Amino acid sequence: MNKDTLKTVGTFAILALLAYMGNVLALPLCYSIDFLFGSVFSLIALRLLGMRRGLTVALIAAGYTYFAWNHPFAVVTFMAEALWIGIALRRGRRNLLLLDALY
């Protein structure tokens, strides 16, 4: 493997782990509502690594919510958010905060 491939694989692995742990270590608010941080790292992966790897990181992060909450709706929401932002990034938009707010 060359140096760039190792860097990309390492970045992917770190962001996937952080996204997963961001959902595991959720901040409970009230009435069984949790604030999840996994999508932050999914968006960073989208920006740094591209659409395919960013969606994979989002799927890894959302995988925890499927098993923790026993329903697939969080997976659909995570993937839709990542897909929306990934498409917007491909069209030349750059402001992740604005794109996420529009979602």
DRENKOLKOL-893465 format. One record per residue (C-alpha): residue number from 1; residue in three letters; x negated, y, z. Coordinates in nm, 4 decimals, always signed. Layout:
N
fiba n->NUM res->ALA u->X v->Y w->Z
...
# end
This chain:
103
fiba n->1 res->MET u->+0.0000 v->+0.0000 w->+0.0000
fiba n->2 res->ASN u->-0.1190 v->+0.3474 w->-0.0722
fiba n->3 res->LYS u->-0.1211 v->+0.6327 w->+0.1754
fiba n->4 res->ASP u->+0.1974 v->+0.8004 w->+0.0445
fiba n->5 res->THR u->+0.3980 v->+0.4777 w->+0.0658
fiba n->6 res->LEU u->+0.2895 v->+0.4220 w->+0.4252
fiba n->7 res->LYS u->+0.3818 v->+0.7801 w->+0.5094
fiba n->8 res->THR u->+0.7276 v->+0.7408 w->+0.3536
fiba n->9 res->VAL u->+0.7927 v->+0.4068 w->+0.5252
fiba n->10 res->GLY u->+0.6739 v->+0.5465 w->+0.8581
fiba n->11 res->THR u->+0.8914 v->+0.8551 w->+0.8243
fiba n->12 res->PHE u->+1.1906 v->+0.6400 w->+0.7321
fiba n->13 res->ALA u->+1.1356 v->+0.4083 w->+1.0295
fiba n->14 res->ILE u->+1.0956 v->+0.6946 w->+1.2772
fiba n->15 res->LEU u->+1.4035 v->+0.8803 w->+1.1502
fiba n->16 res->ALA u->+1.6116 v->+0.5612 w->+1.1477
fiba n->17 res->LEU u->+1.5090 v->+0.4857 w->+1.5074
fiba n->18 res->LEU u->+1.5803 v->+0.8426 w->+1.6180
fiba n->19 res->ALA u->+1.9198 v->+0.8400 w->+1.4430
fiba n->20 res->TYR u->+2.0148 v->+0.5121 w->+1.6091
fiba n->21 res->MET u->+1.8970 v->+0.6290 w->+1.9508
fiba n->22 res->GLY u->+2.0728 v->+0.9621 w->+1.9002
fiba n->23 res->ASN u->+2.3990 v->+0.7698 w->+1.8880
fiba n->24 res->VAL u->+2.3092 v->+0.5330 w->+2.1706
fiba n->25 res->LEU u->+2.2203 v->+0.8224 w->+2.4009
fiba n->26 res->ALA u->+2.5399 v->+1.0155 w->+2.3299
fiba n->27 res->LEU u->+2.6426 v->+1.3065 w->+2.5460
fiba n->28 res->PRO u->+2.9818 v->+1.2284 w->+2.7052
fiba n->29 res->LEU u->+3.2117 v->+1.5295 w->+2.7096
fiba n->30 res->CYS u->+3.5600 v->+1.4380 w->+2.8376
fiba n->31 res->TYR u->+3.8451 v->+1.1952 w->+2.7735
fiba n->32 res->SER u->+3.6107 v->+0.9365 w->+2.6173
fiba n->33 res->ILE u->+3.4782 v->+1.1879 w->+2.3645
fiba n->34 res->ASP u->+3.1055 v->+1.1663 w->+2.2962
fiba n->35 res->PHE u->+2.8757 v->+1.4129 w->+2.1230
fiba n->36 res->LEU u->+2.6533 v->+1.2087 w->+1.8904
fiba n->37 res->PHE u->+2.3129 v->+1.3249 w->+1.7709
fiba n->38 res->GLY u->+2.2415 v->+1.0584 w->+1.5091
fiba n->39 res->SER u->+2.3658 v->+1.2590 w->+1.2144
fiba n->40 res->VAL u->+2.1004 v->+1.5253 w->+1.2782
fiba n->41 res->PHE u->+1.8277 v->+1.2770 w->+1.1925
fiba n->42 res->SER u->+2.0281 v->+1.1423 w->+0.8996
fiba n->43 res->LEU u->+2.0396 v->+1.4916 w->+0.7530
fiba n->44 res->ILE u->+1.6671 v->+1.5344 w->+0.8035
fiba n->45 res->ALA u->+1.6141 v->+1.2032 w->+0.6218
fiba n->46 res->LEU u->+1.8349 v->+1.3233 w->+0.3370
fiba n->47 res->ARG u->+1.6270 v->+1.6372 w->+0.3052
fiba n->48 res->LEU u->+1.2854 v->+1.4709 w->+0.3327
fiba n->49 res->LEU u->+1.3354 v->+1.1267 w->+0.1767
fiba n->50 res->GLY u->+1.6179 v->+1.1654 w->-0.0728
fiba n->51 res->MET u->+1.9678 v->+1.0318 w->-0.1167
fiba n->52 res->ARG u->+1.9141 v->+0.6553 w->-0.0989
fiba n->53 res->ARG u->+1.6950 v->+0.6523 w->+0.2100
fiba n->54 res->GLY u->+1.9017 v->+0.9235 w->+0.3793
fiba n->55 res->LEU u->+2.2209 v->+0.7230 w->+0.3317
fiba n->56 res->THR u->+2.0427 v->+0.4159 w->+0.4667
fiba n->57 res->VAL u->+1.9411 v->+0.6077 w->+0.7792
fiba n->58 res->ALA u->+2.3027 v->+0.7257 w->+0.8161
fiba n->59 res->LEU u->+2.4241 v->+0.3660 w->+0.7855
fiba n->60 res->ILE u->+2.1787 v->+0.2496 w->+1.0521
fiba n->61 res->ALA u->+2.2921 v->+0.5266 w->+1.2871
fiba n->62 res->ALA u->+2.6590 v->+0.4543 w->+1.2196
fiba n->63 res->GLY u->+2.6048 v->+0.0828 w->+1.2777
fiba n->64 res->TYR u->+2.5805 v->+0.1418 w->+1.6498
fiba n->65 res->THR u->+2.9135 v->+0.3242 w->+1.6602
fiba n->66 res->TYR u->+3.0845 v->+0.0339 w->+1.4853
fiba n->67 res->PHE u->+2.9785 v->-0.2094 w->+1.7562
fiba n->68 res->ALA u->+3.0225 v->+0.0342 w->+2.0466
fiba n->69 res->TRP u->+3.3719 v->+0.1519 w->+1.9509
fiba n->70 res->ASN u->+3.4965 v->-0.1579 w->+1.7621
fiba n->71 res->HIS u->+3.6304 v->+0.0280 w->+1.4604
fiba n->72 res->PRO u->+3.4814 v->+0.1254 w->+1.1228
fiba n->73 res->PHE u->+3.6098 v->+0.4828 w->+1.1097
fiba n->74 res->ALA u->+3.2918 v->+0.6324 w->+1.2537
fiba n->75 res->VAL u->+3.0889 v->+0.4522 w->+0.9873
fiba n->76 res->VAL u->+3.3086 v->+0.6009 w->+0.7153
fiba n->77 res->THR u->+3.2767 v->+0.9477 w->+0.8699
fiba n->78 res->PHE u->+2.8979 v->+0.9266 w->+0.9024
fiba n->79 res->MET u->+2.8565 v->+0.8010 w->+0.5474
fiba n->80 res->ALA u->+3.0945 v->+1.0625 w->+0.4035
fiba n->81 res->GLU u->+2.9045 v->+1.3407 w->+0.5785
fiba n->82 res->ALA u->+2.5695 v->+1.2149 w->+0.4492
fiba n->83 res->LEU u->+2.7064 v->+1.1648 w->+0.0983
fiba n->84 res->TRP u->+2.8610 v->+1.5149 w->+0.0897
fiba n->85 res->ILE u->+2.5377 v->+1.6779 w->+0.1984
fiba n->86 res->GLY u->+2.3246 v->+1.4570 w->-0.0261
fiba n->87 res->ILE u->+2.5275 v->+1.5533 w->-0.3313
fiba n->88 res->ALA u->+2.5087 v->+1.9218 w->-0.2376
fiba n->89 res->LEU u->+2.1309 v->+1.8973 w->-0.1953
fiba n->90 res->ARG u->+2.1014 v->+1.7436 w->-0.5409
fiba n->91 res->ARG u->+2.2965 v->+2.0371 w->-0.6849
fiba n->92 res->GLY u->+2.0384 v->+2.2789 w->-0.5501
fiba n->93 res->ARG u->+2.1963 v->+2.3892 w->-0.2241
fiba n->94 res->ARG u->+1.9426 v->+2.4267 w->+0.0572
fiba n->95 res->ASN u->+2.1210 v->+2.5361 w->+0.3757
fiba n->96 res->LEU u->+2.1899 v->+2.2174 w->+0.5756
fiba n->97 res->LEU u->+2.3768 v->+2.4012 w->+0.8504
fiba n->98 res->LEU u->+2.6155 v->+2.5668 w->+0.6067
fiba n->99 res->LEU u->+2.6691 v->+2.2419 w->+0.4140
fiba n->100 res->ASP u->+2.7467 v->+2.0523 w->+0.7326
fiba n->101 res->ALA u->+2.9845 v->+2.3252 w->+0.8481
fiba n->102 res->LEU u->+3.1668 v->+2.3066 w->+0.5140
fiba n->103 res->TYR u->+3.2042 v->+1.9314 w->+0.5588
# end
